Amino acid sequence: MLRMTVNVSHDAPNGRRMRVCALSELAPGEARRLELDPPVAVFHTDDGDVYAIDDTCTHQDASLADGWLEGCEVECPLHASRFDLRTGRVDAPPAKKPVRTHEVTIDGGEVYITLSDAVPNLPPGVGAPTGGSAPSTAGLA
């Protein structure tokens, strides 16, 4: 799976909805990692659906955008836990907690996500988000 890191632009007053990329720039089977706090991964399945979840495995600090996409599941590249992109539910150990999901909207051929207000399930040793109501975009080019 090809992984690309992208800049995002906020277009909602509260900063929770953001443009990811043009749908044509995210081929089926690809993922995009958004450098937010915490990072978010956007997946385009082979069936044409687009999903967004927190990018960090809930078992250990690993990028799910680097994992293997099969249907509507992504497998963590470290220990093979699988997460359902539709619900965030974990289907295989060693992870036990789900990942947070985010709403995806396709508008005029552009992919947008609206960040969840739920608390993320980060693995041990990974800090909680530092931003207030809007995600941190520090370090984006």
C-alpha positions in Angstrom: 0.0 0.0 0.0 1.3 3.5 -0.9 1.4 5.9 2.0 1.6 9.6 1.6 1.7 12.4 4.2 -0.5 15.3 3.4 -1.2 18.8 4.5 -4.8 19.5 5.5 -6.8 22.7 5.4 -9.5 23.6 7.9 -12.8 24.9 6.5 -15.2 24.7 9.4 -15.4 27.4 12.1 -14.5 24.9 14.8 -11.6 23.5 12.8 -12.9 19.9 13.0 -13.7 19.5 9.3 -10.7 19.5 7.0 -9.8 18.9 3.3 -7.6 15.9 2.8 -7.0 15.8 -1.0 -8.8 15.3 -4.3 -10.3 11.8 -4.5 -8.4 11.3 -7.7 -5.1 11.7 -5.8 -6.0 8.8 -3.5 -6.0 5.6 -5.6 -7.9 2.5 -4.4 -5.8 0.5 -2.0 -3.8 3.6 -0.8 -3.7 5.4 2.5 -2.8 8.9 3.5 -1.4 9.8 6.9 -2.5 13.2 8.2 0.1 14.7 10.6 -2.4 15.8 13.3 -2.4 15.3 17.0 -2.9 12.4 17.1 -2.3 11.4 13.5 -5.2 10.2 11.3 -5.1 7.7 8.4 -7.4 8.0 5.4 -8.0 4.8 3.4 -9.5 4.3 -0.1 -10.6 0.7 -0.4 -10.6 -1.3 -3.6 -14.4 -1.1 -3.5 -14.2 2.7 -3.7 -15.1 3.5 -0.2 -13.1 6.1 1.8 -12.6 5.8 5.6 -10.7 7.7 8.2 -9.4 6.4 11.6 -6.8 7.3 14.1 -3.5 6.2 12.6 -1.9 4.8 15.8 -2.5 1.1 16.7 -4.1 0.9 20.2 -1.6 -1.9 21.2 1.7 -0.3 20.4 2.9 2.9 18.6 2.7 1.9 14.9 1.2 3.7 11.9 -1.8 1.9 10.5 -1.3 3.7 7.2 1.8 1.5 6.9 -0.4 -1.6 7.4 -2.1 -4.0 4.9 -5.5 -3.0 3.6 -7.9 -5.9 2.8 -11.6 -5.1 2.2 -12.7 -2.8 5.1 -9.9 -3.9 7.5 -6.4 -2.7 8.0 -3.8 -4.9 9.6 -1.2 -3.3 11.9 2.3 -3.8 10.5 3.8 -4.7 13.9 1.7 -7.5 15.5 -1.2 -8.2 13.0 -4.1 -6.7 14.9 -6.8 -5.9 12.4 -9.2 -2.9 12.7 -12.5 -2.4 10.9 -12.4 0.9 9.0 -16.1 1.3 9.3 -16.4 1.0 13.1 -12.8 1.1 14.5 -13.4 -2.3 16.1 -10.4 -4.5 16.6 -10.8 -8.0 15.2 -7.5 -9.7 16.2 -5.2 -9.5 19.2 -2.9 -8.3 20.6 -4.8 -5.0 20.4 -7.9 -4.9 22.6 -9.3 -1.4 22.2 -10.8 0.1 19.0 -9.4 3.0 17.1 -11.4 6.2 16.8 -13.2 6.7 13.5 -13.8 10.0 11.7 -16.6 11.0 9.3 -15.6 11.2 5.7 -17.4 13.4 3.1 -16.7 13.5 -0.7 -17.8 16.9 -2.0 -17.1 18.0 -5.5 -14.4 15.3 -5.9 -12.6 16.4 -2.8 -12.1 14.3 0.3 -13.0 15.9 3.7 -12.9 14.5 7.2 -14.6 15.7 10.3 -12.7 14.8 13.4 -14.4 12.8 16.1 -14.8 14.5 19.5 -14.3 11.1 21.2 -11.2 10.5 23.3 -8.6 8.5 21.3 -7.5 5.1 22.5 -3.7 5.6 22.4 -1.3 2.8 23.2 0.7 2.9 26.5 3.6 5.4 26.3 1.9 7.6 23.7 0.8 11.0 25.0 -2.7 12.4 24.8 -3.4 15.1 22.2 -2.1 18.5 23.3 -4.4 20.7 21.3 -7.6 22.2 22.5 -10.7 21.8 20.4 -8.8 21.8 17.1 -6.0 19.3 16.2 -2.4 20.5 16.2 -1.0 20.9 12.7 2.5 21.9 13.9 5.2 20.5 11.7 3.1 20.5 8.5 4.9 21.8 5.5 
